[in-house]
Amino acid sequence: MDIKELWKEYNITLDDKKQELVSELQHPLLINGTTGSGKTFLLLARNAYLMKVEEVSPTAILNLVHDPAIAKRVAKDYRYLYCDDEQMPSFVDMHSFAYRVIRFHDKTIQRESCKAYRDMEKVIRRLVKDMFALELTGLQLRRLQRQISTCRSMMMSEREIAAINFEGMDFPAFMKAYAKFKNDRNIYDQDDILCECARILMSTPAVLQTFAARYQYVHIDDAQELSFVAHVIIKLLFSSDAQLMMLADRDQCLDLDKAAYPQALDSFADTYTEARIERLEGNWRNNQTITALANEFLYKQEAGMQCSSEETCEVKFKGFAQLERMYEYALRMVVEDESDIAFLYHDAALAMPLLELFMQHQVPFHFHGSVKKFLQEPLVKDLCNIIELLIDPKDMRAFYEVYEKLGFDISKKVLLEVAERLRDDESVDVYQAMMESSYRAAGKKKLAASMENIRMASTLETHTMITFILDKLGYRARLLKANILMSESSLLALRVIAARYHDPAQFLNRLREMGEFLCEPVSRIQLRSVASARGMEFSRVALLDCLGSTFPRAGLQEEELQLERRLFFTGITRAKHQLEFFTSKRCDLTRLEISPFLYELHAPKEEEAKSAGERPVPQPKKLKENNLKRGMRIRHATLGEGRIVKISEGMMHVQFTSELKILNIRHCITNELIDRA
């Protein structure tokens, strides 16, 4: 079979440039391209060409992708397009490939390999709490994971790690404790896998030669996501004999949490002899309207994507007075229109009310995420345990989980006394047992003063009970102390679901059912994170959580904010024909802010108004740095109203209702996060 017969037999259309790149076998290739330019389609065509035209054995071809889910999806796409026989190339994520190298090495020296773990969140949270008495917020956890990954992936020395300061903790001490935890249990996290693989390849020539000789053709999709140590591994293995092809889109670098190092692509020509760098043009996925919107958002005045479609559409911005109305509208969308649709979210918590609604109405859907992970969130666990305790004041397990969160300063001795008292007399509850224990007098007095309210709370409806926990049991103050606002997505999700189930016991049971629910493996309706939708396309897309506290997340540094912009851009460009943005003004009595990204997209343009012969809508003057004065009241997009108490060296100290925050003035003005109150 020649190349023309290949395309004809499988009904594949490639432009001249892609056809030439598919058959390039002389030079290492770096192919850059924007979203929708056909990079992955080119990778699949390259595999088919090698096996069906050049008659290369599939065992000599290695395709590296970003994560296991993408590996499965790309393999499925190849099978759909080309696989009419038993020949199937290998598609594997970088960490799984590196673990293969480790296991091969360990087998040769008759050593048992350490177990590999993808998710170490629980371990990190527990170590931080035990070492520094800190409860990490979601943002703090992500930053800590990113710092850990950076240290390992950049192969930092102990001296370099010792110089790192991190948000109120002894970071070098934490790193030693974390390493000890893993060593004691013979486990690897994802960063360890890559570092150990690199160490083996650098120290064991036999292993290096075995794997270098095994693969003749190596293709790497989403190369912009590779970490520094991953680039080291690839250079060690494939810089000499293998025919290497990397495909990348710098605007889609989304995995900073895994220490992505796209800068390595800048030196591709220096790293690989006789390297060739090409660029794919055109956007074959999105229609004209969506392409123009995405270009305006990410590229501004720079040249962006070139649309290859003549189709247009109406982009809808849907704002709801109450968050619950948003989920009801989403339900109507899937009932009234049976075309495929993806509900994309940034924060999984805000997908939970929609997931529950689909379950309630028996709507088949696919959820690419974990309800159990949501139920293990500290805030969710706390509220559920406190509700359990209010329903059943004899529940010692629930009491043990939350007594500190409720402000009870109880020693282990008192805890044992309470547990023994409950065991000896089934008619006694935890509060009676505390009053009869050696608990200090001041604590008993405080407990006695609130006993009537606590006992009355057991008769409340779920939604009212959550408000009681926040206001009467002091949990709101605890959250605010940890910089967690009432607009926290996990809290919003619980409030929405709680309003549907008045009986607290029924509410808790429903959450357990959600945790055990098995969604459809394939469905026209998908709920998935924006990040997990990379490389995918859907006829219709609705971005669920366009809120000021969620997309972008509040309190971000500049690098993190740029990542949020790229994620939002990714969400926009998943839509082929229809695109909708969802936001809400309130959740019950909690005021919500609209995402500043929506303001960018939806703000009326003066040029458009003029071309339509309309008077442009007058816009308020933007704040400038020299407009800000001490004592001035401002409104922040996510933090609300506050008063400036100090301005110094480009930073301002602002007293908000419940906290004092130090903000970067230029960052706030550039991203239009503040305005006059």
Buried (B, 14 or more C-beta within 10 A) or exposed (E): EEBEEBBEEEEBEBEEBBBEBBBBEEBBBBBBBBBBBBBBBBBBBBBBBBBBBEEBEBEBBBBBBBBBBBBEBBBEBBEEBBBEEEBBBBBBBBBBBBBEBBBBBBEEEEEEBBEBBEEBBEBBBEBBEEBBEBBBBBBBBBBBBBBBBBBBBEBBEEEEBEEBEBEEBEBBEBBEBBEEBBEEEEBBBBBBBBBBBBBBBEEBEEBBEBBBEEBBBBBBBBBBBBBBBBBBBBBBBBBEEBBBBBBBBBBBBBBBBBBBBBEBBEEBBEBBEEBBBBEBEBBBBBBBBBBBBBBBBBBEEEEBBEBBBEEEBEBEBBBBEBBBBBBBBBBEBBEEEEEBBBBBBBBBBBBBBBBBBBBEEEBEBBBBBEBEBBBBBBBBBBBBBBBBBBBBBBBBEBBBBBBEBBBBEBEEEBBEBBBEBBEEEEEBBBBBBBBBBEBEEEBBEBBEEBEEEBEEBBEBBBBBBBBBBBEBBBBBEBBBEBBBBBBBBBBBBBBBBBBBBBEBEEBBEBBEEBBEEEBEEEBBBBBBBBBBBBBBBBBBBBBBBBBBBBBBBBBBEEEBBBBBBBBBBBBBBBBBBBBBBBBBBBBBEBEBBBBBBBEBBEEEEEEEEEEEEEEEEEEEEEBEEEEBEEEBEBBBBBBBEBBBEEBEEEBBBBEBEBEEBEBBBEBBBEBBBBBEE
